[in-house]
Amino acid sequence: MTREDLIQSLIPERVRQSGAYQVPDATGMIKLDAMENPYQWPESLRVELADRLAHSALNRYPDPQANGVRGPLRAWMNIPDELEMLFGNGSDEIIALLIANLIGSGRSVCAPDPSFVMFQVLANQYSVPFRALPLDASLDIDLAGWMDGLVEADPALIFIPQPNNPTGNLFSKDRLTEIVESTQALVVIDEAYTAFTDADYLDWAVTYPNVVVMRTLSKVGLAGSRFGMLIGHPDWISQFEKTRLPYNINVLSQTAVQYALEHASILNEQSQRIRQERARLTLGLSERGFEVWPSEANFVVMSCSENQARPLFDALKTHRILVKCLDGSHPRLKDTLRVTVGAPEETDALFAALDHLAAEFGR
Ligand SMILES: Cc1ncc(COP(=O)(O)O)c(C=O)c1O
């Protein structure tokens, strides 16, 4: 048999037909595409961290429970004593773990439409049925549509990012309450952008038997450490612990996260700066004639003239600015770009590029 024949017979059709997750090359670019925190740490702290990393026991497997970060995380995030934590290699891994538990059960997964793509991508990868639930004209939960969808799909899991990605808005508390109180599914409130909003649903994981909360350190300056968390009642967490890979948080990540949390004031201060810069970015884009969607996250969606989003995206790249083109990914996102909030000088570079391109793309 040739290798081609073997691949044909051994790799399922579903996998052969799919593509790998694409990340654009950002070498030399001002990177405003991936909701990262733009700030590096002060040099003195980086030197101290390097020393810690140099002394970490790379010859040993990591602590499977990552105990060194549990206490500091609980304190920093004000996690109630009633709740327990499970850690993932980014929250992507937690999403994968939660969905993988449903393989073969016939149960489905639901998420808002549009929302973070990995919910659907991972459900497809694991052949777990996925159902997208509609948003209304203001991008809030379309209650009637959700109720119908939930009856039909009868999901075991509902992912609800709060605020939502890529739309940036918070869903209304009343509608979330209705969904949580009427469903038999486990609702995962995904607070990836918690640092940039005052909304906080941790207490729902205490109050409601069917709610857990997911968070990540990716948006507060530690994207490279790949560290996500599921926070919930110990009864839920102990079930999911059974399918977590034993050493999923490596020694270097544990050391770096622990060190970062010893300096948590820096994380807080940088997030605060990002919130302020979000206001300046929103204002500057509006002043240049773009409609900017209200955002509680570290990115904004800007609406361009008809069929101008892709050409503007390409033109910005020639100015070494990389944003995310949402046009073409979903009907609701037609003519839109998503811009991550960067450092002030990055915002200035974006404004300068837009001014330069105003004759072509101005509104
Ligand atoms: C809503 C939402 N959830 C989860 C994630 C994944 O985060 P992580 O970097 O922890 O895998 C993202 C990343 O953009 C996101 O937008």
The ligand as an SDF file (V2000), in Angstrom:
LIG
                    3D

 16 16  0  0  0  0  0  0  0  0999 V2000
  -14.4610   33.6580   23.9630 C   0  0  0  0  0  0  0  0  0  0  0  0
  -13.1370   32.9740   23.9580 C   0  0  0  0  0  0  0  0  0  0  0  0
  -12.9840   31.8590   24.6830 N   0  0  0  0  0  0  0  0  0  0  0  0
  -11.8200   31.2030   24.7080 C   0  0  0  0  0  0  0  0  0  0  0  0
  -10.7240   31.6510   23.9890 C   0  0  0  0  0  0  0  0  0  0  0  0
   -9.4600   30.8400   23.9990 C   0  0  0  0  0  0  0  0  0  0  0  0
   -8.5270   31.3450   24.8740 O   0  0  0  0  0  0  0  0  0  0  0  0
   -7.1800   30.5890   25.2120 P   0  0  0  0  0  0  0  0  0  0  0  0
   -6.0910   31.4460   24.6890 O   0  0  0  0  0  0  0  0  0  0  0  0
   -7.1600   30.4770   26.7080 O   0  0  0  0  0  0  0  0  0  0  0  0
   -7.2020   29.2220   24.5660 O   0  0  0  0  0  0  0  0  0  0  0  0
  -10.8310   32.8020   23.2180 C   0  0  0  0  0  0  0  0  0  0  0  0
   -9.7000   33.2760   22.4310 C   0  0  0  0  0  0  0  0  0  0  0  0
   -9.7320   34.2170   21.7050 O   0  0  0  0  0  0  0  0  0  0  0  0
  -12.0860   33.4750   23.2060 C   0  0  0  0  0  0  0  0  0  0  0  0
  -12.2800   34.5760   22.4610 O   0  0  0  0  0  0  0  0  0  0  0  0
  1  2  1  0
  2  3  1  0
  2 15  2  0
  3  4  2  0
  4  5  1  0
  5  6  1  0
  5 12  2  0
  6  7  1  0
  7  8  1  0
  8  9  2  0
  8 10  1  0
  8 11  1  0
 12 13  1  0
 12 15  1  0
 13 14  2  0
 15 16  1  0
M  END
$$$$
